[in-house]
Amino acid sequence: MDVVCQRPVRNRRRPSLALPVLMKEMRSRMRGIRAPILLFITTGLTILVGLLIVGSQWNTYAGGGTIDAYSNMAEIGKSLFVGLVILEGILCAVIAPALTAGAISIEREQQTLDLLLLTRLSCTNIVLGKLLSSLGFLVVVLLCSLPVWAISFLLGGIDPGQMLWSLVLIFVSVTLFGSIALYCSTRYAKTATAVAVAYCLCVIWLAVIPLFIFMFISMFDSVPSAGWHDIPFVVFAAGSCALLALIPTAVLSILIGLVFRHTLSRLANFTLWAGIAGIGLAALVEYPQVIHKLFQSSDGMIFFLGNPLFAIASLIIPDIYAGSSGTYTHFLEHYFIPLTAAITFVCALLVIAQTVQELKRLRNGPPDHRAKRRARRVVNGA
């Protein structure tokens, strides 16, 4: 009698925790010549910038003698830290969208997306694998620059908390930019279009919206509360409200889609955006004194929450809001950086959730509106 040896049945839930797309992407990314060249360029640029900063600061303080240069080691270390934070932030902000903007669109162009979607992998698994592969490479870039960062500790002038929070801000910013680029890659079929839209959205998040906020605060302070007859101010206020309303509109649209499992149409998104912008403009017209008091009490800091650029600026320049007497300034001085990191990370999670929904739409195929109309006619006729 033959004895059939049966293998133990594996847990079927275990493969769902694995990320095969991540392993495949990391292997293919590190096998080519592109990744070592990029690591060599970024690390070499970090070392070069560090040497230039230390050399220039040493020559500046050595004008009064070598003893003066040694006595100002802390200032040299602080300058090195500031320069490295700015450099690494710029490098990661530039590299992150480029790494993820073609993750799905290249699959479309190579006609391999259908094969990927035919597998038993969930859309969440695919999106996380594509995103984490890019974030893993950027973590390697940051790790390669850590020895240069360590020189600033030897020179003095900074504490471990500043370095830790700077790395956290850079990481959450990279996560947000990579998520935005991955969504664009899922939304648009062409890689060039996805890259262009991703960079535009990142620039709007980092620079355009804060610039409009700063200009609006300056103009609002210069124009009296009864000066709504000034046409340029009204036009600029309406434009600022329309631009700032894009963020809550996108957040509410994603949340509604997650709750009701249905993506809002363009008309619904436009209506929601117009309503939020109209409410903001009406609040400016009806309660200008309240908003002006809010500007003065928080020194405008509350309107820059969620922007990593201002969080890094407040980190490397701790006394940027020193001497302020605002009501909320003392609170924001201590919690501006953690709140910004948390808001940025939550926004990244929302974008990832929207990307998963978009990939599910691609897997299920576009809705056949004609078939739905015919079904409705049959039901109504019956």
SEFI-342747 format. One line per field, with one value per residue (C-alpha): residue number from 1; residue in one letter; chain; x, y, z. Coordinates in nm, 4 decimals. Layout:
num: c(NUM, ...)
residuo: c(A, ...)
cadena: c(A, ...)
xx: c(X, ...)
yy: c(Y, ...)
zz: c(Z, ...)
***
This chain:
num: c(1, 2, 3, 4, 5, 6, 7, 8, 9, 10, 11, 12, 13, 14, 15, 16, 17, 18, 19, 20, 21, 22, 23, 24, 25, 26, 27, 28, 29, 30, 31, 32, 33, 34, 35, 36, 37, 38, 39, 40, 41, 42, 43, 44, 45, 46, 47, 48, 49, 50, 51, 52, 53, 54, 55, 56, 57, 58, 59, 60, 61, 62, 63, 64, 65, 66, 67, 68, 69, 70, 71, 72, 73, 74, 75, 76, 77, 78, 79, 80, 81, 82, 83, 84, 85, 86, 87, 88, 89, 90, 91, 92, 93, 94, 95, 96, 97, 98, 99, 100, 101, 102, 103, 104, 105, 106, 107, 108, 109, 110, 111, 112, 113, 114, 115, 116, 117, 118, 119, 120, 121, 122, 123, 124, 125, 126, 127, 128, 129, 130, 131, 132, 133, 134, 135, 136, 137, 138, 139, 140, 141, 142, 143, 144, 145, 146, 147, 148, 149, 150, 151, 152, 153, 154, 155, 156, 157, 158, 159, 160, 161, 162, 163, 164, 165, 166, 167, 168, 169, 170, 171, 172, 173, 174, 175, 176, 177, 178, 179, 180, 181, 182, 183, 184, 185, 186, 187, 188, 189, 190, 191, 192, 193, 194, 195, 196, 197, 198, 199, 200, 201, 202, 203, 204, 205, 206, 207, 208, 209, 210, 211, 212, 213, 214, 215, 216, 217, 218, 219, 220, 221, 222, 223, 224, 225, 226, 227, 228, 229, 230, 231, 232, 233, 234, 235, 236, 237, 238, 239, 240, 241, 242, 243, 244, 245, 246, 247, 248, 249, 250, 251, 252, 253, 254, 255, 256, 257, 258, 259, 260, 261, 262, 263, 264, 265, 266, 267, 268, 269, 270, 271, 272, 273, 274, 275, 276, 277, 278, 279, 280, 281, 282, 283, 284, 285, 286, 287, 288, 289, 290, 291, 292, 293, 294, 295, 296, 297, 298, 299, 300, 301, 302, 303, 304, 305, 306, 307, 308, 309, 310, 311, 312, 313, 314, 315, 316, 317, 318, 319, 320, 321, 322, 323, 324, 325, 326, 327, 328, 329, 330, 331, 332, 333, 334, 335, 336, 337, 338, 339, 340, 341, 342, 343, 344, 345, 346, 347, 348, 349, 350, 351, 352, 353, 354, 355, 356, 357, 358, 359, 360, 361, 362, 363, 364, 365, 366, 367, 368, 369, 370, 371, 372, 373, 374, 375, 376, 377, 378, 379, 380, 381, 382)
residuo: c(M, D, V, V, C, Q, R, P, V, R, N, R, R, R, P, S, L, A, L, P, V, L, M, K, E, M, R, S, R, M, R, G, I, R, A, P, I, L, L, F, I, T, T, G, L, T, I, L, V, G, L, L, I, V, G, S, Q, W, N, T, Y, A, G, G, G, T, I, D, A, Y, S, N, M, A, E, I, G, K, S, L, F, V, G, L, V, I, L, E, G, I, L, C, A, V, I, A, P, A, L, T, A, G, A, I, S, I, E, R, E, Q, Q, T, L, D, L, L, L, L, T, R, L, S, C, T, N, I, V, L, G, K, L, L, S, S, L, G, F, L, V, V, V, L, L, C, S, L, P, V, W, A, I, S, F, L, L, G, G, I, D, P, G, Q, M, L, W, S, L, V, L, I, F, V, S, V, T, L, F, G, S, I, A, L, Y, C, S, T, R, Y, A, K, T, A, T, A, V, A, V, A, Y, C, L, C, V, I, W, L, A, V, I, P, L, F, I, F, M, F, I, S, M, F, D, S, V, P, S, A, G, W, H, D, I, P, F, V, V, F, A, A, G, S, C, A, L, L, A, L, I, P, T, A, V, L, S, I, L, I, G, L, V, F, R, H, T, L, S, R, L, A, N, F, T, L, W, A, G, I, A, G, I, G, L, A, A, L, V, E, Y, P, Q, V, I, H, K, L, F, Q, S, S, D, G, M, I, F, F, L, G, N, P, L, F, A, I, A, S, L, I, I, P, D, I, Y, A, G, S, S, G, T, Y, T, H, F, L, E, H, Y, F, I, P, L, T, A, A, I, T, F, V, C, A, L, L, V, I, A, Q, T, V, Q, E, L, K, R, L, R, N, G, P, P, D, H, R, A, K, R, R, A, R, R, V, V, N, G, A)
cadena: c(A, A, A, A, A, A, A, A, A, A, A, A, A, A, A, A, A, A, A, A, A, A, A, A, A, A, A, A, A, A, A, A, A, A, A, A, A, A, A, A, A, A, A, A, A, A, A, A, A, A, A, A, A, A, A, A, A, A, A, A, A, A, A, A, A, A, A, A, A, A, A, A, A, A, A, A, A, A, A, A, A, A, A, A, A, A, A, A, A, A, A, A, A, A, A, A, A, A, A, A, A, A, A, A, A, A, A, A, A, A, A, A, A, A, A, A, A, A, A, A, A, A, A, A, A, A, A, A, A, A, A, A, A, A, A, A, A, A, A, A, A, A, A, A, A, A, A, A, A, A, A, A, A, A, A, A, A, A, A, A, A, A, A, A, A, A, A, A, A, A, A, A, A, A, A, A, A, A, A, A, A, A, A, A, A, A, A, A, A, A, A, A, A, A, A, A, A, A, A, A, A, A, A, A, A, A, A, A, A, A, A, A, A, A, A, A, A, A, A, A, A, A, A, A, A, A, A, A, A, A, A, A, A, A, A, A, A, A, A, A, A, A, A, A, A, A, A, A, A, A, A, A, A, A, A, A, A, A, A, A, A, A, A, A, A, A, A, A, A, A, A, A, A, A, A, A, A, A, A, A, A, A, A, A, A, A, A, A, A, A, A, A, A, A, A, A, A, A, A, A, A, A, A, A, A, A, A, A, A, A, A, A, A, A, A, A, A, A, A, A, A, A, A, A, A, A, A, A, A, A, A, A, A, A, A, A, A, A, A, A, A, A, A, A, A, A, A, A, A, A, A, A, A, A, A, A, A, A, A, A, A, A, A, A, A, A, A, A, A, A, A, A, A, A, A, A, A, A, A, A, A, A)
xx: c(0.0000, 0.1460, 0.1716, 0.0984, 0.2939, 0.0925, 0.2551, 0.1041, -0.1396, 0.0086, -0.1729, -0.3584, -0.3425, 0.0348, 0.0897, -0.1363, 0.1220, 0.4036, 0.4995, 0.6291, 0.6054, 0.8390, 1.0969, 1.0774, 1.1075, 1.4001, 1.5893, 1.5362, 1.6212, 1.9486, 2.0669, 2.1070, 2.3728, 2.1293, 2.0987, 2.4753, 2.5341, 2.2556, 2.3922, 2.7419, 2.6187, 2.4072, 2.6742, 2.9479, 2.7381, 2.6738, 3.0446, 3.1347, 2.8782, 2.9884, 3.3535, 3.2638, 3.0578, 3.3238, 3.6011, 3.4184, 3.3176, 3.6706, 3.8190, 3.5627, 3.6403, 4.0130, 4.0501, 4.1348, 4.3625, 4.3361, 4.2268, 3.9155, 3.8328, 3.8592, 3.6476, 3.3676, 3.3453, 2.9811, 2.8870, 3.0669, 2.8818, 2.5492, 2.6164, 2.7094, 2.3878, 2.1727, 2.3370, 2.2991, 1.9331, 1.8561, 2.0560, 1.9037, 1.5546, 1.5966, 1.7505, 1.4782, 1.2009, 1.3396, 1.4126, 1.0958, 0.8419, 1.0769, 1.1061, 0.7326, 0.5743, 0.6364, 0.5558, 0.2146, 0.2327, 0.5414, 0.3480, 0.0823, 0.3314, 0.4999, 0.1568, 0.2290, -0.0287, -0.3035, -0.0808, -0.0074, -0.3751, -0.4643, -0.2608, -0.4143, -0.2322, -0.4582, -0.4431, -0.3175, -0.0344, 0.0654, 0.0517, 0.2480, 0.5073, 0.5601, 0.5742, 0.7933, 1.0488, 1.1009, 1.1018, 1.3521, 1.5901, 1.5584, 1.6283, 1.9499, 2.0354, 1.9826, 2.1883, 2.4784, 2.4822, 2.4688, 2.8522, 2.8683, 2.5891, 2.7893, 3.0640, 2.8259, 2.7972, 3.1745, 3.1869, 2.8901, 2.6122, 2.3203, 2.1460, 2.0168, 1.6574, 1.7140, 1.8709, 1.5955, 1.3136, 1.4863, 1.5037, 1.1389, 1.0294, 1.2308, 1.0881, 0.7224, 0.7737, 0.9221, 0.6291, 0.3785, 0.5566, 0.6002, 0.2314, 0.1271, 0.3509, 0.2201, -0.1375, -0.0498, 0.1108, -0.2123, -0.4327, -0.2483, -0.1443, 0.1677, 0.4752, 0.5689, 0.2240, 0.2366, 0.5821, 0.4791, 0.1561, 0.3319, 0.5995, 0.3366, 0.1327, 0.4432, 0.5453, 0.1920, 0.1990, 0.5432, 0.5688, 0.2603, 0.0042, 0.2374, 0.3257, -0.0420, -0.0985, 0.1937, 0.0841, -0.2743, -0.1719, 0.0444, -0.2315, -0.4939, -0.2821, -0.2301, -0.5932, -0.8341, -1.1301, -1.3677, -1.1655, -1.3566, -1.4332, -1.0737, -1.1176, -0.7594, -0.7863, -1.1248, -0.9926, -0.6817, -0.8892, -1.1216, -0.8244, -0.6622, -0.9835, -1.0214, -0.6645, -0.6764, -1.0107, -0.8377, -0.6860, -1.0063, -1.1886, -0.9363, -0.9443, -1.3252, -1.3486, -1.1111, -1.2898, -1.6310, -1.4944, -1.3519, -1.6703, -1.9216, -1.6794, -1.7708, -1.5558, -1.7117, -1.7697, -1.6031, -1.9240, -1.9533, -1.5889, -1.6372, -1.9512, -1.7737, -1.4775, -1.7010, -1.8947, -1.5814, -1.4299, -1.7584, -1.7767, -1.4193, -1.4821, -1.8072, -1.6230, -1.3644, -1.6354, -1.8561, -1.5928, -1.2770, -1.1929, -1.2037, -0.9740, -0.7390, -0.7228, -0.6458, -0.3600, -0.2159, -0.2649, -0.0882, 0.1564, 0.0345, 0.1923, -0.1389, -0.1898, 0.1427, 0.0704, 0.1365, 0.4061, 0.7408, 0.9354, 0.8317, 0.8743, 1.2348, 1.2888, 1.1595, 1.3823, 1.7094, 1.6231, 1.4736, 1.4317, 1.2433, 0.9321, 1.1135, 0.9632, 0.6126, 0.3310, 0.0552, -0.1912, -0.1254, 0.2402, 0.3694, 0.1725, 0.2832, 0.6465, 0.6537, 0.4190, 0.4504, 0.7027, 0.5193, 0.1834, 0.3288, 0.4835, 0.1536, -0.0546, 0.1852, 0.1815, -0.1999, -0.2228, 0.0151, -0.2095, -0.5142, -0.3352, -0.2322, -0.5937, -0.7070, -0.4368, -0.5667, -0.9174, -0.7902, -0.6048, -0.9215, -1.1027, -0.8396, -0.8736, -1.2521, -1.2444, -1.4260, -1.7977, -2.0196, -2.2724, -2.4672, -2.5178, -2.6342, -2.8840, -3.0181, -3.0550, -3.2438, -3.4784, -3.5474, -3.6180, -3.8422, -4.0233, -4.0783)
yy: c(0.0000, 0.3253, 0.5942, 0.9371, 1.2039, 1.5179, 1.8480, 2.0626, 2.3151, 2.6639, 2.9524, 3.1220, 3.4599, 3.4643, 3.5518, 3.8567, 4.0077, 3.9588, 4.2224, 4.0386, 4.3548, 4.5276, 4.2485, 4.2429, 4.6214, 4.6428, 4.3654, 4.5120, 4.8623, 4.7660, 4.5297, 4.7982, 5.0656, 5.3505, 5.3035, 5.2933, 5.5985, 5.7899, 5.6910, 5.7956, 6.1334, 6.2121, 6.0992, 6.2816, 6.5962, 6.5751, 6.5365, 6.8215, 7.0589, 6.9650, 7.0355, 7.3677, 7.4773, 7.3777, 7.5362, 7.8642, 7.8923, 7.8053, 8.0752, 8.3243, 8.2622, 8.2147, 8.5805, 8.6647, 8.3638, 7.9890, 8.0186, 8.2100, 7.9380, 7.6676, 7.8700, 7.8928, 7.5211, 7.5183, 7.7825, 7.5849, 7.2671, 7.4503, 7.5895, 7.2408, 7.0991, 7.3677, 7.3183, 6.9402, 6.9590, 7.1927, 6.9806, 6.6475, 6.7966, 6.9287, 6.6040, 6.3854, 6.6201, 6.6079, 6.2342, 6.1005, 6.1981, 6.0807, 5.7338, 5.6717, 5.8733, 5.5917, 5.2973, 5.2195, 5.4166, 5.2249, 4.9029, 5.0412, 5.1436, 4.8026, 4.6338, 4.4408, 4.6085, 4.3647, 4.0716, 4.2339, 4.2970, 3.9384, 3.8073, 3.7385, 4.0351, 4.2998, 4.6565, 4.7659, 4.5151, 4.6437, 5.0112, 4.9569, 4.7484, 5.0175, 5.2963, 5.1236, 5.0267, 5.3945, 5.4976, 5.2224, 5.3570, 5.7078, 5.5704, 5.4241, 5.7702, 5.9228, 5.6503, 5.7150, 6.0798, 6.0103, 6.0008, 6.3576, 6.4550, 6.3024, 6.5612, 6.8309, 6.6412, 6.6413, 7.0152, 7.0862, 7.3405, 7.0962, 6.8367, 6.4879, 6.6114, 6.8534, 6.5837, 6.3334, 6.5740, 6.6832, 6.3203, 6.2685, 6.5748, 6.4689, 6.1169, 6.2237, 6.4772, 6.2065, 5.9795, 6.2477, 6.3377, 5.9720, 5.9064, 6.2009, 6.0832, 5.7267, 5.8532, 6.0508, 5.7387, 5.5492, 5.8304, 5.9101, 5.6620, 5.8483, 5.8656, 6.2146, 6.3467, 6.1762, 6.3214, 6.6741, 6.6709, 6.5207, 6.7903, 7.0619, 6.9322, 6.9104, 7.2662, 7.3890, 7.2174, 7.3456, 7.6927, 7.8243, 7.7852, 7.9270, 8.2162, 8.3000, 8.2753, 8.5068, 8.7593, 8.7443, 8.8023, 9.0975, 9.2468, 9.1836, 9.3707, 9.6649, 9.6976, 9.8232, 9.6118, 9.8497, 9.8504, 9.5795, 9.8329, 9.7841, 9.5690, 9.4242, 9.3117, 9.1460, 8.9672, 8.8475, 8.7351, 8.5371, 8.3760, 8.2859, 8.1283, 7.9345, 7.8049, 7.7182, 7.5417, 7.2746, 7.1073, 7.0532, 6.9595, 6.6859, 6.5594, 6.5507, 6.3866, 6.1095, 6.0574, 6.0409, 5.7919, 5.5742, 5.5824, 5.5243, 5.3274, 5.5454, 5.8041, 6.1462, 6.2745, 6.5834, 6.7804, 6.6794, 6.7716, 7.1072, 7.1761, 7.0859, 7.3070, 7.6005, 7.5646, 7.5624, 7.8569, 8.0486, 7.9831, 8.1058, 8.4234, 8.4898, 8.4530, 8.7064, 8.9531, 8.9074, 8.8621, 9.0474, 9.1571, 8.7993, 8.6734, 8.9681, 8.8922, 8.5284, 8.6424, 8.8560, 8.6050, 8.3223, 8.5339, 8.3404, 8.0150, 7.8305, 7.8737, 7.7028, 7.3827, 7.0819, 7.2509, 7.0724, 7.3681, 7.5977, 7.3182, 7.2673, 7.6447, 7.6627, 7.3648, 7.5049, 7.8573, 7.7975, 8.1689, 8.2517, 8.3401, 8.4709, 8.7753, 8.7060, 8.7818, 8.5973, 8.3773, 8.0655, 8.1325, 7.9770, 7.6588, 7.6446, 7.7060, 7.3752, 7.1653, 7.3127, 7.0508, 6.7419, 6.8673, 6.9344, 6.5866, 6.4285, 6.6281, 6.5490, 6.1778, 6.1692, 6.3420, 6.0805, 5.8029, 5.9649, 5.9884, 5.6220, 5.5253, 5.7218, 5.5518, 5.2112, 5.3126, 5.4295, 5.1009, 4.9097, 5.1097, 5.0045, 4.6414, 4.6418, 4.8310, 5.1520, 5.1519, 5.0704, 5.3521, 5.2231, 4.8856, 5.0546, 5.2667, 4.9608, 4.7770, 5.0697, 5.0777, 4.7065, 4.7457, 5.0465, 4.8695, 4.5647)
zz: c(0.0000, -0.1090, 0.1493, 0.0131, 0.1922, 0.2170, 0.2892, 0.5585, 0.4293, 0.4462, 0.5905, 0.3108, 0.4831, 0.4875, 0.1179, 0.1573, 0.3937, 0.1443, -0.1104, -0.4175, -0.6276, -0.3805, -0.4033, -0.7817, -0.8124, -0.5705, -0.7455, -1.0909, -0.9666, -0.8000, -1.0754, -1.3390, -1.3682, -1.3075, -0.9300, -0.8531, -1.0721, -0.8961, -0.5541, -0.6591, -0.7844, -0.4771, -0.2296, -0.4169, -0.4324, -0.0578, 0.0167, -0.2186, -0.0708, 0.2814, 0.2010, 0.0397, 0.3412, 0.5932, 0.3838, 0.3308, 0.6974, 0.8113, 0.5888, 0.7199, 1.0870, 1.0275, 0.9303, 1.2889, 1.3335, 1.3694, 1.7308, 1.6246, 1.3742, 1.6406, 1.8828, 1.6223, 1.5488, 1.6627, 1.4044, 1.1333, 1.2355, 1.2338, 0.8851, 0.7650, 0.9093, 0.7485, 0.4105, 0.4222, 0.5253, 0.2358, -0.0096, 0.0939, 0.0963, -0.2572, -0.3850, -0.2350, -0.3518, -0.7062, -0.7166, -0.5488, -0.8198, -1.0949, -0.9386, -0.8966, -1.1784, -1.4257, -1.1993, -1.3531, -1.6776, -1.7915, -1.7321, -1.9639, -2.2292, -2.2166, -2.2193, -1.8996, -1.6771, -1.7756, -1.6824, -1.3459, -1.2786, -1.3737, -1.0820, -0.7410, -0.5900, -0.4472, -0.5701, -0.2286, -0.2529, -0.5950, -0.4946, -0.1730, -0.3560, -0.6182, -0.3603, -0.1025, -0.3667, -0.4490, -0.0832, -0.0052, -0.2652, -0.1222, 0.2257, 0.0850, -0.0523, 0.2932, 0.4609, 0.2248, 0.3318, 0.7074, 0.7499, 0.6203, 0.8600, 1.1448, 1.0911, 1.2143, 1.5449, 1.5796, 1.5148, 1.7448, 1.7097, 1.6702, 1.8832, 1.7899, 1.8008, 1.5138, 1.3003, 1.3848, 1.3016, 0.9815, 0.8680, 0.9645, 0.7668, 0.4636, 0.4808, 0.5118, 0.2311, 0.0108, 0.0972, -0.0031, -0.3269, -0.4191, -0.3501, -0.5661, -0.8493, -0.8189, -0.8390, -1.1504, -1.2964, -1.2337, -1.3611, -1.6848, -1.9516, -2.0687, -1.8479, -1.9653, -1.8718, -1.5313, -1.4566, -1.5601, -1.3586, -1.0540, -1.0485, -1.0956, -0.8003, -0.5806, -0.6692, -0.5977, -0.2576, -0.1622, -0.3140, -0.4948, -0.2154, 0.0581, -0.1736, -0.2221, 0.1537, 0.2272, -0.0347, 0.0849, 0.4484, 0.3444, 0.1305, 0.3982, 0.6534, 0.4183, 0.3091, 0.5764, 0.6739, 0.4997, 0.1793, -0.0071, -0.2771, -0.3920, -0.7050, -0.7177, -0.3571, -0.4189, -0.7294, -0.5451, -0.2453, -0.4722, -0.6477, -0.3158, -0.1885, -0.5122, -0.4897, -0.1202, -0.1637, -0.3748, -0.0668, 0.1365, -0.1833, -0.2602, 0.1009, 0.1166, -0.2258, -0.1187, 0.2130, 0.0434, -0.2073, 0.0704, 0.2792, -0.0018, -0.2256, -0.5179, -0.6917, -0.7275, -1.0769, -1.2148, -1.1766, -0.8104, -0.7436, -0.9171, -0.7145, -0.3911, -0.4789, -0.5728, -0.2470, -0.0296, -0.2174, -0.1871, 0.1877, 0.2307, 0.0312, 0.2178, 0.5487, 0.4338, 0.3369, 0.6437, 0.9158, 0.8090, 1.1644, 1.2967, 1.0231, 1.0680, 1.4403, 1.3594, 1.1346, 1.4114, 1.6924, 1.5095, 1.3037, 0.9976, 1.1204, 1.1367, 0.7626, 0.6838, 0.8753, 0.6546, 0.4491, 0.4995, 0.3612, 0.6463, 0.9003, 0.7920, 0.8004, 1.1577, 1.2435, 1.1128, 1.2328, 1.5803, 1.6616, 1.3409, 1.5439, 1.8491, 2.0117, 1.8840, 2.1221, 1.9440, 2.1289, 1.9226, 1.8464, 2.1676, 2.0954, 1.7317, 1.8221, 2.0109, 1.7953, 1.4465, 1.3289, 1.4706, 1.3417, 0.9980, 0.9851, 1.0935, 0.8434, 0.5603, 0.6420, 0.6642, 0.3252, 0.1852, 0.3197, 0.1584, -0.1753, -0.1464, -0.0782, -0.3835, -0.5913, -0.4823, -0.5867, -0.9239, -0.9781, -0.8877, -1.1534, -1.4063, -1.3000, -1.3250, -1.6519, -1.7491, -1.6749, -1.9697, -1.9541, -2.2527, -2.0889, -1.7701, -1.9626, -2.1444, -1.8140, -1.6672, -1.9673, -1.9310, -1.5590, -1.6150, -1.8975, -1.6818)
***
